Amino acid sequence: MAQTHSAFIDSVVERVRERTDEATTAMFARCFENTLGTTLREMPDGTLFMLTGDIPAMWLRDSTAQLAPYLHFAAEDETIADMIAAVSRRQIEYILLDPYANAFNAEANGDGHQSDLTDQSPWVWERKYEVDSLCYPVQLAHDLWTITGRTDHLGDSFARAARAIIDLWRTEQHHEQQSTYRFERFDCPPTDTLVRDGRGSETAPTGLTWSAFRPSDDACTYGYNVPGNIFAAVELQHIETIATEVLGDPGLAASARELRTDIARAIEQHAVVEAPEHGDVYAYEIDGRGGILLTDDANVPSLMSLPLLGWCRPDDPLYLATRDFLLSAANPTFVSGILSSGTEAAGIGSPHTPDGHIWPIALCVEGLTTDDTAEKDRIRRLLLETDAGTGLMHESFLATDPEVYTRPWFSWANAMFCELVLDITGLRTLRRVPLTEARSA
């Protein structure tokens, strides 16, 4: 697949080279080529199956994030637009197979976690329900339409998938009373399964929609993941727009608008809490029963990523207060250390990886959500210094020794490094209108 797009890759790399140094360009070139060269598989129906990296399955979340740096060029290169549309159609078909699943097989071969106690299918690699898994395919479909104007991926299947998403999110607003979803995995860490016979920790209705797992694939401590709900509100706005302007479906538009209004109101009423010495901030998770988790996770959606998702601007006061908390020792996932070179390494990690590890994805998000060019450049240089000589991004690295890392290569992290470089060089063209502004307009 990379050979098919070699002229496109060379063209973008040359534009990056004109705007930055050779070390950055070299890393960018390897990461930019890597996804196209290692993760795509053409299916008999013309869609594309996209490996997450070193796992032979397609995650709805990762397959969207992996394509992010190529979207900026979809309007000028039809083959890139075709590639993205083919992945989008595959995502939609997977949602129609099982909207609760997060990762799928290329065919009904029974690979993956078939021993999990849930309503499993041979098509499904893993059935951990994560609200963001349904947000990402909508984001990709909407972004492709926004950039190129094409609508061939926004037909009846998309409309049916959008209805399935809305119905599921409505059900999970009342998880205790209405949901049939259960998930248990045995002989595993506690973060890989749900308590209470697979129902998860107890929640009370708030207007937010419940999620079993986080974008890290770790179980939620409390059932309402706030960045996931914020992402859902943004993508419901996108469903409403597509339903109105492309599908001509006022019923779908109204359903999306009503649910988005409910979730946005609940975020304002329940998800903004006080953090000592930081004032009002967004919580990471709540349960509607008094349980509050003040932290963030390296995986996106995260609280750090809210401007990137299209929720608010980087200078939004509530976001800035939250960001200040996240980048402080008060945040349990904030990590700092000193490299052997004397460089300070600081950023957000995740309970998904060992203690003391920083995630390149989180560093890239930190750079993409600030207008401070010096800060962007500091993060760029830190990423170049912590690849352990591999020329690619890892899942995480030890803050005091980047030779210690998890996952030799991670396609999502590679894509996020490309996004940061494209942003620094002025080649990242996609900008989302913040939902907080759209709602007040």
TACOR-V703713 format. One record per backbone hydrogen bond with DSSP energy under -1.0 kcal/mol. NH is the residue of the N-H (numbers start at 1). CO is the residue of the C=O. Records with the same first field share a line. If there is no record, write none. Layout:
NH = CO ; CO
//
This chain:
5 = 1
6 = 3
9 = 5
10 = 6
11 = 7
12 = 8
13 = 9
14 = 10
15 = 11
16 = 12
17 = 13
18 = 14
19 = 16
25 = 21
26 = 22
27 = 23
28 = 24
29 = 25
30 = 26
31 = 27
32 = 28
33 = 29
34 = 30
35 = 31
37 = 33
38 = 34
39 = 35
41 = 49
43 = 47
46 = 43
48 = 86
49 = 41
51 = 39
52 = 57
57 = 55
58 = 104
60 = 102
63 = 59
65 = 61
66 = 62
68 = 65
70 = 67
71 = 67
73 = 70
74 = 71
77 = 73
81 = 77
82 = 78
83 = 79
84 = 80
85 = 81
86 = 82
87 = 83
88 = 84
89 = 85
90 = 86
91 = 87
92 = 88
93 = 89
94 = 90
95 = 91
96 = 92
97 = 93
98 = 94
101 = 98
102 = 126
103 = 126
104 = 58
105 = 123
109 = 107
110 = 122
113 = 125
114 = 112
116 = 113
117 = 184
118 = 116
120 = 118
124 = 121
125 = 103
126 = 103
133 = 130
134 = 131
136 = 132
139 = 135
140 = 136
141 = 137
142 = 138
143 = 139
144 = 140
145 = 141
146 = 142
147 = 143
148 = 144
149 = 145
154 = 151
159 = 155
160 = 156
161 = 157
162 = 158
163 = 159
164 = 160
165 = 161
166 = 162
167 = 163
168 = 164
169 = 165
170 = 166
171 = 167
172 = 168
173 = 170
174 = 171
178 = 174
179 = 175
183 = 198
184 = 117
192 = 189
193 = 190
194 = 183
199 = 196
200 = 195
204 = 287
210 = 172
211 = 223
213 = 129
214 = 218
217 = 214
219 = 191
220 = 212
224 = 286
226 = 284
229 = 225
230 = 226
231 = 227
232 = 228
233 = 229
234 = 230
235 = 231
236 = 232
237 = 233
238 = 234
239 = 235
240 = 236
241 = 237
242 = 238
243 = 239
244 = 240
245 = 241
246 = 242
247 = 242
249 = 243
253 = 249
254 = 250
255 = 251
256 = 252
257 = 253
258 = 254
259 = 255
260 = 256
261 = 257
262 = 258
263 = 259
264 = 260
265 = 261
266 = 262
267 = 263
268 = 264
269 = 265
270 = 266
271 = 267
273 = 281
275 = 279
278 = 275
279 = 275
281 = 273
283 = 271
284 = 293
285 = 293
286 = 224
287 = 291
293 = 285
306 = 303
309 = 305
310 = 306
311 = 306
316 = 313
320 = 316
321 = 317
322 = 318
323 = 319
324 = 320
325 = 321
326 = 322
327 = 323
328 = 325
331 = 328
334 = 331
335 = 347
337 = 345
339 = 343
342 = 339
345 = 337
347 = 335
349 = 333
353 = 350
357 = 354
358 = 397
359 = 348
363 = 359
364 = 360
365 = 361
366 = 362
367 = 363
368 = 364
369 = 365
376 = 372
377 = 373
378 = 374
379 = 375
380 = 376
381 = 377
382 = 378
383 = 379
384 = 380
385 = 381
390 = 387
395 = 406
397 = 358
398 = 404
399 = 356
401 = 398
404 = 401
406 = 396
410 = 393
414 = 410
415 = 411
416 = 412
417 = 413
418 = 414
419 = 415
420 = 416
421 = 417
422 = 418
423 = 419
424 = 420
425 = 421
426 = 423
427 = 422
428 = 422
435 = 310
436 = 311
438 = 434
439 = 435
441 = 437
//
